[in-house]
C-alpha cells in the first residue's frame, strides 16, 4: 500500500445504507445455516405434505363441503413458519451472535442499535416472505383453496412476528447460547403439538384448551384459520392475544437484553 | 484541534462487584502516536480500553476520546474509531472477506477491501466460515475490520496474541504505517518487545494503575539502573571500589569471581572501575555493560512472581 492509504477519512455511511447492508448479511447468515433451514423450510413443508396426504390426525372438516385436510393444515403451517423464523431461528441466531461477540463488535461500529434491531426484523420478514411463498405453492398444489382478506392475513402475520420476535430476543438476550439453542427447539416442538398447528384444539380437554388458546402460536394459527378457511374478518380475540404477547415480549426484551 | 490529546483519562475507576479492575488510572495519548498499554494479565488493560470504546461506564473519573464522552456521545464517536477486540466479533458462519466487505459498507469512505485483503493475507480464507479459520486468520480479520473504516484512532487489544512470527511482523508493519499516515494507535500487549518496537509511549499498568509512563528509552534509562559486570579473581575488597564510585552505586560479588556494579553506568563510571582494577592488579576476563530492557523494567515494577 502506498503512503497515505490509511490517512483518516472517518465517517458513518447513511443509515439507510447500513440497514440495507445489515439486513442482507443477516438474511444470508440465516439462509446459509443448515439447521435453520431445516427448521424454517423443511419441517413445515414436510408436515404440510405428510399430513395432507396421510390421515394421521383426523381433521374436523366442514360437513357437506368439498373441504380437504390441506384447508385445515395450511393456515397452521403458515403460523408454524412464522414461529420458526421469528422465534426459534431468531433466538438461536441472536444467542450465538451474542456469544461470538458479534453484537459487541457491531456495537463499536457506526451502526446504531436500533438500526441493528431493524435489520434483524427486516431479515425475519424477508425470510417469512420466502417461506410463505414456498408453502403457498405447495399447499395450492395439494388443492388448497384459501379465502379471506389478504390484508387481514398480513396483519396477523405481522403481529405474530412481533410477538415471537419479542420472546425470541428475550430468550437470546438473557440465556446462554447453548441454553437458548436447547430451549428454543424444545419450545418449538411443544408449541407445534400443543398450539393448534396440526393437532386440532378440539382434541385436547376443555380445561387444557382454554390455557393453550392463550399461547401466541394458538392465537396465530386460529386467527389465520378463521380468515383463510372461513373467510372471516380480522379475528379480534386472536389479535388481542398476539398484541398482548408482543407488548410483553418486546417490553421485557428491551429491558432485560444483555448485549455481551 | 491538533494539540488536543486523542485520549485523556483522569482518575478512572471501574469495579466488577467487589473487585476493583481499574483503580484511579491516568493516561494521555497524543494524536498520531502509538501508545502501548503494557501489563500482566488482570492488570486492567482491557477494562481501560473498553471504557474508551464506550462499552463500560466509569464508576469514577473522566474519559475523553477525541474530545468526546465515549458513553454519552457514542453515536458521534463510533464512526471515528476502529476497534479490535481480543477475540470474536464475527458471525460464526460468515466468510472473512464477506464480513470485511460488510464492515466497509458501514463507513462513508472505507479502504479498498481487495487491497486490504491482499495486504493482510486474507485472500486464502476463501469460503471458509469464520469459526473454522485459524486463530491467526481470525486475528488478522479483526485487525482489518478495525482499520477498514479509515478511523482517526484505533484500539487494538492484544493484536498479535497467538500469531506466528511472520504474521506478527506484518501486524507491526501495519501499525507503523497507520502511525505514518497520522492514525493514533492504542494497543495493549504483554510482549515487551512489541512495546519496545512499536510504541512512542509505553504505559505500564499494574493493579489498575499506571505505574510507569514514558518512551521506551526513558523507561529503560530512568525507571531502572543499568549494570556493569566483570569477572576477576574471587574475594576482591569491594569497599575501596565503592569509595571511588559515586553515591548510590552498589557493588556485589554474585558468585566467586563474578562482580556486579549497579548504578548510573556512564563512561566515567567505567573508567573508575577500570582504574580500580589496574590499582589492584585485576585483569578482568570479561567486562560487560548491560542496558536494561523494557522487560527488566517491567518485571522490576510489577514484581517477578507469577500472577493468577
Contacts between the chains, C-beta under 8 A, distances in Angstrom:
chain1	res1	chain2	res2	distance
A	1	B	115	6.3
A	1	B	119	5.9
A	1	B	177	6.9
A	3	B	180	6.8
A	3	B	181	6.9
A	4	B	181	5.8
A	5	B	111	6.9
A	5	B	115	7.6
A	5	B	177	7.3
A	5	B	181	6.5
A	6	B	111	7.5
A	6	B	147	6.5
A	6	B	150	6.7
A	6	B	177	6.2
A	6	B	178	5.1
A	6	B	181	4.0
A	6	B	182	7.9
A	6	B	183	5.4
A	7	B	150	7.3
A	7	B	181	4.8
A	7	B	182	6.0
A	7	B	183	7.9
A	8	B	80	7.9
A	8	B	150	5.6
A	8	B	151	6.4
A	8	B	152	4.3
A	8	B	181	7.8
A	8	B	182	6.3
A	8	B	183	5.9
A	9	B	108	7.5
A	9	B	109	4.0
A	9	B	150	4.4
A	10	B	79	5.5
A	10	B	80	4.2
A	10	B	81	7.9
A	10	B	107	7.4
A	10	B	108	7.8
A	10	B	109	7.8
A	10	B	149	6.4
A	10	B	150	5.9
A	10	B	151	5.2
A	10	B	152	5.3
A	11	B	79	5.4
A	11	B	80	7.9
A	11	B	107	6.5
A	11	B	108	3.4
A	11	B	109	6.2
A	12	B	78	7.5
A	12	B	79	3.9
A	12	B	106	6.9
A	12	B	107	6.6
A	12	B	108	6.2
A	13	B	105	6.2
A	13	B	106	5.5
A	13	B	107	5.8
A	13	B	108	5.6
A	17	B	105	6.7
A	18	B	105	7.1
A	18	B	106	5.2
A	21	B	102	6.0
A	21	B	105	4.0
A	21	B	106	6.8
A	22	B	102	7.8
A	22	B	106	8.0
A	25	B	91	7.5
A	25	B	94	7.5
A	25	B	98	7.7
A	25	B	102	5.1
A	28	B	98	7.9
A	29	B	91	5.2
A	29	B	93	5.4
A	29	B	94	6.6
A	32	B	93	5.3
A	33	B	93	5.9
A	96	B	92	6.0
A	97	B	91	6.7
A	100	B	88	4.8
A	100	B	89	7.4
A	100	B	90	6.7
A	100	B	91	7.0
A	100	B	92	5.3
A	100	B	130	7.9
A	100	B	131	7.8
A	101	B	85	5.9
A	101	B	87	6.8
A	101	B	88	3.0
A	101	B	89	4.6
A	101	B	90	7.9
A	102	B	88	7.3
A	102	B	89	6.3
A	102	B	90	6.5
A	102	B	91	5.5
A	104	B	55	7.1
A	104	B	85	6.7
A	104	B	88	7.4
A	104	B	89	6.7
A	105	B	83	7.1
A	105	B	85	5.9
A	105	B	88	7.1
A	105	B	89	3.1
A	105	B	90	7.2
A	105	B	145	7.4
A	107	B	55	7.1
A	108	B	53	5.4
A	108	B	54	7.2
A	108	B	55	7.4
A	108	B	78	6.1
A	108	B	81	7.2
A	108	B	83	4.0
A	109	B	78	6.4
A	109	B	103	6.7
A	109	B	106	5.2
A	109	B	149	7.7
A	110	B	78	5.2
A	110	B	79	4.1
A	110	B	106	5.2
A	110	B	107	6.5
A	110	B	149	7.4
A	111	B	106	5.4
A	112	B	75	6.4
A	260	B	55	7.6
